[in-house]
Amino acid sequence: MAINPMQRKARNSILLGIVIGLLIGAVIIVFLFLQLSKLKQQIEADKQATRTVYVLANNVKSGDKIDSSMLVQKQVLQDIIPTDYISLTDITENTISKLDLTKGSVLSRTLITESNEKITDDLREQEFNMIVLPQQLDIGAYVDIRLRLPNGQDYIVVSKKCVNNITEDTIWMNLYEDETLSMSNAIVEAYKMTGAKLYATTYVEPGNQGSAIPTYMPSAEVINLINSDKNIKEEARRALAERYTAELRARRENDINSQLNSYREEAKQNLETGVEQEITNSKEARKEYIDSLNASASVQ
Protein backbone atom coordinates (compact mmCIF):
# COMPACT_ATOMS: atom_id res chain seq x y z
CA MET A 1 0.00 0.00 0.00
CA ALA A 2 1.35 3.35 -0.96
CA ILE A 3 2.40 5.71 1.83
CA ASN A 4 1.35 9.25 1.40
CA PRO A 5 3.98 11.95 1.69
CA MET A 6 2.71 13.18 5.06
CA GLN A 7 3.04 9.74 6.68
CA ARG A 8 6.53 9.26 5.22
CA LYS A 9 7.62 12.62 6.54
CA ALA A 10 6.28 11.85 10.04
CA ARG A 11 7.99 8.46 10.08
CA ASN A 12 11.30 9.95 8.99
CA SER A 13 11.01 12.59 11.69
CA ILE A 14 10.43 9.91 14.32
CA LEU A 15 13.39 7.86 13.10
CA LEU A 16 15.57 10.95 13.00
CA GLY A 17 14.53 11.82 16.57
CA ILE A 18 15.33 8.31 17.76
CA VAL A 19 18.75 8.44 16.12
CA ILE A 20 19.48 11.87 17.59
CA GLY A 21 18.29 10.68 21.01
CA LEU A 22 20.53 7.64 20.80
CA LEU A 23 23.47 9.79 19.80
CA ILE A 24 22.85 12.22 22.68
CA GLY A 25 22.47 9.28 25.08
CA ALA A 26 25.70 7.79 23.81
CA VAL A 27 27.48 11.11 24.25
CA ILE A 28 26.12 11.44 27.80
CA ILE A 29 27.15 7.88 28.64
CA VAL A 30 30.65 8.45 27.25
CA PHE A 31 30.89 11.75 29.17
CA LEU A 32 29.75 10.11 32.42
CA PHE A 33 32.17 7.23 31.90
CA LEU A 34 35.05 9.64 31.35
CA GLN A 35 34.07 11.62 34.45
CA LEU A 36 33.83 8.48 36.57
CA SER A 37 37.21 7.34 35.31
CA LYS A 38 38.69 10.73 36.08
CA LEU A 39 37.14 10.68 39.56
CA LYS A 40 38.48 7.21 40.19
CA GLN A 41 41.94 8.31 39.11
CA GLN A 42 41.70 11.33 41.40
CA ILE A 43 40.67 9.14 44.32
CA GLU A 44 43.59 6.83 43.68
CA ALA A 45 45.93 9.81 43.38
CA ASP A 46 44.59 11.21 46.67
CA LYS A 47 45.17 7.90 48.38
CA GLN A 48 48.75 7.89 47.16
CA ALA A 49 49.21 11.51 48.35
CA THR A 50 48.27 10.82 51.99
CA ARG A 51 50.56 10.07 54.89
CA THR A 52 50.02 8.29 58.18
CA VAL A 53 50.64 10.85 60.92
CA TYR A 54 50.03 11.09 64.66
CA VAL A 55 47.43 13.53 65.92
CA LEU A 56 46.36 14.47 69.42
CA ALA A 57 43.47 12.50 70.89
CA ASN A 58 42.62 15.39 73.25
CA ASN A 59 43.40 19.05 73.84
CA VAL A 60 46.70 19.85 75.57
CA LYS A 61 48.03 23.02 77.17
CA SER A 62 51.39 24.66 76.69
CA GLY A 63 53.90 22.80 78.84
CA ASP A 64 51.82 19.61 79.13
CA LYS A 65 53.73 16.36 78.82
CA ILE A 66 52.96 14.33 75.70
CA ASP A 67 53.30 10.56 75.51
CA SER A 68 52.28 7.89 73.01
CA SER A 69 48.99 7.20 74.81
CA MET A 70 47.81 10.70 73.87
CA LEU A 71 48.29 10.14 70.12
CA VAL A 72 46.25 8.37 67.44
CA GLN A 73 47.15 7.51 63.85
CA LYS A 74 45.35 9.27 61.03
CA GLN A 75 45.59 9.40 57.24
CA VAL A 76 46.07 13.03 56.19
CA LEU A 77 46.58 14.57 52.75
CA GLN A 78 50.24 15.19 52.17
CA ASP A 79 49.62 18.74 50.99
CA ILE A 80 48.23 19.87 54.37
CA ILE A 81 50.63 18.21 56.80
CA PRO A 82 53.76 19.98 58.08
CA THR A 83 57.02 18.85 56.55
CA ASP A 84 58.47 18.18 60.02
CA TYR A 85 55.66 15.91 61.25
CA ILE A 86 56.83 13.45 63.88
CA SER A 87 56.77 9.71 64.47
CA LEU A 88 56.52 7.90 67.79
CA THR A 89 60.31 7.66 67.99
CA ASP A 90 60.40 11.46 68.40
CA ILE A 91 58.38 11.25 71.65
CA THR A 92 60.42 10.81 74.84
CA GLU A 93 59.58 10.75 78.53
CA ASN A 94 60.44 14.47 78.66
CA THR A 95 58.43 15.66 75.62
CA ILE A 96 56.13 18.63 76.27
CA SER A 97 53.93 20.83 74.11
CA LYS A 98 55.19 24.30 73.23
CA LEU A 99 51.70 25.73 72.71
CA ASP A 100 48.05 25.15 73.55
CA LEU A 101 46.97 22.53 71.00
CA THR A 102 43.53 21.22 70.10
CA LYS A 103 42.34 17.67 69.55
CA GLY A 104 43.27 16.43 66.08
CA SER A 105 46.36 18.61 65.71
CA VAL A 106 49.12 16.98 63.66
CA LEU A 107 52.24 16.89 65.83
CA SER A 108 55.40 18.35 64.36
CA ARG A 109 58.85 19.11 65.74
CA THR A 110 58.05 22.82 65.87
CA LEU A 111 55.19 22.13 68.31
CA ILE A 112 57.11 20.06 70.86
CA THR A 113 60.19 20.47 73.00
CA GLU A 114 61.98 18.66 75.80
CA SER A 115 61.34 19.43 79.45
CA ASN A 116 64.36 20.42 81.54
CA GLU A 117 63.32 17.94 84.21
CA LYS A 118 65.33 14.73 83.88
CA ILE A 119 64.58 11.65 85.95
CA THR A 120 67.64 11.22 88.14
CA ASP A 121 68.24 9.32 91.38
CA ASP A 122 67.96 12.47 93.50
CA LEU A 123 64.62 13.67 92.09
CA ARG A 124 61.89 13.64 94.74
CA GLU A 125 58.34 14.93 95.03
CA GLN A 126 58.26 17.55 97.76
CA GLU A 127 55.26 19.00 99.58
CA PHE A 128 55.08 22.60 100.81
CA ASN A 129 52.33 24.38 102.73
CA MET A 130 54.07 27.67 103.54
CA ILE A 131 54.28 29.06 99.99
CA VAL A 132 51.82 31.79 98.99
CA LEU A 133 50.05 30.40 95.91
CA PRO A 134 48.35 32.27 93.04
CA GLN A 135 44.56 32.21 93.18
CA GLN A 136 44.26 30.66 89.70
CA LEU A 137 46.98 28.03 89.98
CA ASP A 138 46.13 24.67 88.37
CA ILE A 139 47.70 21.23 88.33
CA GLY A 140 50.16 21.03 85.42
CA ALA A 141 51.11 24.71 85.57
CA TYR A 142 54.79 25.70 85.79
CA VAL A 143 56.00 28.02 88.54
CA ASP A 144 59.03 29.77 89.96
CA ILE A 145 59.32 29.89 93.75
CA ARG A 146 60.54 33.30 94.86
CA LEU A 147 61.63 34.86 98.16
CA ARG A 148 60.73 38.50 98.74
CA LEU A 149 62.60 40.20 101.58
CA PRO A 150 61.02 42.84 103.83
CA ASN A 151 63.00 45.56 102.03
CA GLY A 152 61.50 44.56 98.67
CA GLN A 153 64.43 42.61 97.25
CA ASP A 154 63.23 39.56 95.38
CA TYR A 155 65.05 36.30 94.59
CA ILE A 156 64.24 33.21 92.50
CA VAL A 157 64.83 30.13 94.68
CA VAL A 158 63.85 27.36 92.21
CA SER A 159 62.60 27.80 88.68
CA LYS A 160 60.10 26.27 86.27
CA LYS A 161 58.65 23.53 88.43
CA CYS A 162 55.56 21.63 87.30
CA VAL A 163 52.71 21.57 89.80
CA ASN A 164 52.05 17.86 90.37
CA ASN A 165 49.16 18.49 92.74
CA ILE A 166 47.63 21.36 94.65
CA THR A 167 45.13 22.05 97.42
CA GLU A 168 44.02 25.30 99.00
CA ASP A 169 47.39 25.92 100.66
CA THR A 170 49.66 23.00 99.68
CA ILE A 171 51.68 22.40 96.53
CA TRP A 172 53.56 19.29 95.34
CA MET A 173 56.58 19.60 93.03
CA ASN A 174 59.54 17.48 91.94
CA LEU A 175 62.86 18.83 93.21
CA TYR A 176 66.45 17.71 92.87
CA GLU A 177 68.59 17.40 95.99
CA ASP A 178 70.30 20.79 95.59
CA GLU A 179 66.91 22.45 94.98
CA THR A 180 65.49 20.79 98.10
CA LEU A 181 68.36 22.17 100.18
CA SER A 182 67.96 25.64 98.68
CA MET A 183 64.21 25.59 99.33
CA SER A 184 64.75 24.47 102.93
CA ASN A 185 67.20 27.32 103.47
CA ALA A 186 64.82 29.85 101.91
CA ILE A 187 61.92 28.62 104.07
CA VAL A 188 63.93 28.97 107.27
CA GLU A 189 65.09 32.46 106.32
CA ALA A 190 61.57 33.50 105.31
CA TYR A 191 60.35 32.39 108.76
CA LYS A 192 63.06 34.40 110.50
CA MET A 193 62.28 37.70 108.80
CA THR A 194 58.96 39.31 109.67
CA GLY A 195 57.43 40.51 106.42
CA ALA A 196 59.35 38.10 104.18
CA LYS A 197 57.26 36.24 101.61
CA LEU A 198 57.87 32.91 99.88
CA TYR A 199 55.55 32.79 96.89
CA ALA A 200 54.93 31.15 93.50
CA THR A 201 54.66 32.85 90.11
CA THR A 202 53.23 31.16 87.02
CA TYR A 203 54.74 30.86 83.55
CA VAL A 204 52.52 32.31 80.82
CA GLU A 205 53.54 29.92 78.02
CA PRO A 206 55.81 27.29 79.59
CA GLY A 207 56.27 25.32 76.38
CA ASN A 208 58.04 28.30 74.79
CA GLN A 209 59.53 29.97 77.86
CA GLY A 210 62.85 28.72 79.17
CA SER A 211 63.66 28.24 82.84
CA ALA A 212 64.58 31.36 84.78
CA ILE A 213 68.04 31.35 86.37
CA PRO A 214 67.76 31.10 90.18
CA THR A 215 69.11 34.23 91.87
CA TYR A 216 68.78 33.12 95.48
CA MET A 217 72.03 31.97 97.03
CA PRO A 218 71.77 29.75 100.13
CA SER A 219 73.81 30.40 103.25
CA ALA A 220 77.47 29.42 103.48
CA GLU A 221 76.51 26.43 105.66
CA VAL A 222 74.06 25.13 103.06
CA ILE A 223 76.56 25.75 100.25
CA ASN A 224 79.06 23.57 102.14
CA LEU A 225 76.38 20.92 102.55
CA ILE A 226 75.60 21.01 98.84
CA ASN A 227 79.30 20.65 98.01
CA SER A 228 79.64 17.60 100.24
CA ASP A 229 76.26 15.95 99.56
CA LYS A 230 76.92 12.77 97.58
CA ASN A 231 73.29 12.66 96.45
CA ILE A 232 73.90 15.69 94.24
CA LYS A 233 75.17 14.81 90.79
CA GLU A 234 78.56 16.19 89.81
CA GLU A 235 77.06 17.89 86.78
CA ALA A 236 74.62 19.76 89.02
CA ARG A 237 77.39 20.65 91.44
CA ARG A 238 79.45 22.19 88.62
CA ALA A 239 76.41 24.15 87.43
CA LEU A 240 75.89 25.48 90.95
CA ALA A 241 79.53 26.49 91.23
CA GLU A 242 79.19 28.49 88.01
CA ARG A 243 75.95 30.07 89.20
CA TYR A 244 77.20 31.17 92.62
CA THR A 245 79.51 33.88 91.34
CA ALA A 246 81.45 36.38 93.40
CA GLU A 247 78.76 38.94 92.60
CA LEU A 248 76.05 36.67 93.94
CA ARG A 249 78.08 35.93 97.05
CA ALA A 250 78.44 39.66 97.64
CA ARG A 251 74.70 40.15 97.22
CA ARG A 252 74.11 37.34 99.69
CA GLU A 253 76.34 39.01 102.27
CA ASN A 254 75.14 42.57 101.70
CA ASP A 255 71.46 41.93 101.16
CA ILE A 256 70.13 38.70 102.67
CA ASN A 257 72.57 38.41 105.57
CA SER A 258 72.13 42.08 106.48
CA GLN A 259 68.37 41.59 106.56
CA LEU A 260 68.72 38.50 108.73
CA ASN A 261 70.99 40.37 111.14
CA SER A 262 68.36 43.04 111.64
CA TYR A 263 65.96 40.34 112.91
CA ARG A 264 68.54 38.61 115.07
CA GLU A 265 66.61 39.04 118.35
CA GLU A 266 63.24 37.90 117.06
CA ALA A 267 64.46 35.43 114.42
CA LYS A 268 64.44 32.43 116.77
CA GLN A 269 60.87 33.08 117.91
CA ASN A 270 59.71 33.73 114.34
CA LEU A 271 61.33 30.50 113.19
CA GLU A 272 59.75 28.45 115.96
CA THR A 273 56.33 29.92 115.25
CA GLY A 274 56.64 29.31 111.52
CA VAL A 275 57.78 25.72 111.91
CA GLU A 276 55.03 24.98 114.42
CA GLN A 277 52.43 26.36 112.01
CA GLU A 278 53.91 24.32 109.16
CA ILE A 279 53.73 21.12 111.22
CA THR A 280 50.15 21.90 112.28
CA ASN A 281 49.10 22.51 108.69
CA SER A 282 50.70 19.23 107.59
CA LYS A 283 48.96 17.26 110.34
CA GLU A 284 45.58 18.80 109.57
CA ALA A 285 45.97 18.17 105.83
CA ARG A 286 47.02 14.58 106.50
CA LYS A 287 44.01 14.03 108.76
CA GLU A 288 41.65 15.42 106.12
CA TYR A 289 43.20 13.10 103.55
CA ILE A 290 42.84 10.01 105.78
CA ASP A 291 39.25 10.98 106.65
CA SER A 292 38.41 11.27 102.95
CA LEU A 293 39.89 7.82 102.29
CA ASN A 294 37.89 6.32 105.16
CA ALA A 295 34.72 8.01 103.92
CA SER A 296 35.24 6.62 100.41
CA ALA A 297 35.90 3.12 101.81
CA SER A 298 32.72 3.21 103.92
CA VAL A 299 30.63 4.21 100.89
CA GLN A 300 31.98 1.29 98.88
Salt bridges, closest charged atoms under 4 A:
ASP90 OD1 - ARG109 NH2 3.38
ASP121 OD2 - LYS233 NZ 3.63
ASP154 OD1 - ARG146 NE 2.77
ASP154 OD2 - ARG148 NE 3.40
GLU179 OE1 - LYS161 NZ 2.83
GLU189 OE2 - ARG252 NH2 2.35
GLU234 OE1 - ARG237 NE 3.43
GLU272 OE2 - LYS268 NZ 2.51
ASP291 OD2 - LYS287 NZ 2.96
